[in-house]
Amino acid sequence: MATPRMIAHVLTGKFVDSLPFYRQEKQLKRLGIDLPRLTMCSRAIKVADACDILLDMFKEEILSGPLINIDETTVQVLKEPGRKPSTKSYMWVFRGGPPGRIAFLYQYHPTRSGNAAQNFLKGYQGVVQTDGYTGYNFLDQASGIDHIGCLAHVRRKFTDVTKAAGNSGKKAKKPGHADTALKYIRKLYKIERKAAEKGLSTRELYEERQFKAKPILKEFKTWLDDMVKVTPPQGLLGKAVSYSLTQWRRVSGYINHGIAKPDNNYTENAIIPQLNRFWKVGFIDRLQLP
């Protein structure tokens, strides 16, 4: 008979300490305990089924908050019926909830279709922050939702330009146009850093951004408008400028909400470590369609 302590020990070993069931089986055998890996797996599945009610509670908690962050990334699922192991699948993460009670919910989906986000957000009204993936475009027309973007993705585009210039083998005599863009972005993040040090409330942060960040964003936008006229669109710089202008309304939207960050990094940083852990413990190859 499985005791709560034994189940907790096995699941903690697998999902916290990254110990696959076959390793735990060997460890327990050395202690004189005969607990086959198949039995551990069967119990883990039963625990997962019992946790369905908790997943519903997490979703309800996330939907009750003023801000939801969403991100998705590719995973490879082995032995999935009707699909090749090389087929791309996706893990989605939703972050949100009342201030001070932030929750994360992970969902597996076989495709990157925006339906995953649409289904999750049914009936939601508030702020939703994502990257620039087109699957989130429906949010721009969704009633009661203010869709904001990710400044970090803009920064990465211009960082790629500077990296390419550095790898060319030529020493730059003066900073390039990408450095100018990054300078604007550094100023914006400096405002955030100082605001965090002051411990500003959401209202105070909103006012700080309106007073300090808004003029910088206006100047940055003017610079982008000028650059797009003289920059070849197919080059790295041209693509960075074009992406920034396309995403501008979303990317600059964070200044209107003291509850939001300039970027979606909290959510991105939440999904990658978890996926790495799932891979280590062999969890991904047991994923099944919802």
Helices and strands as residue ranges (DSSP letters): H 4-15, H 21-30, H 37-50, H 52-63, E 67-76, E 88-96, E 103-109, H 115-120, E 126-129, G 134-140, E 145-148, H 151-166, H 177-198, H 202-208, I 209-213, H 214-230, H 236-246, H 248-251, G 252-256, H 265-281, G 284-286
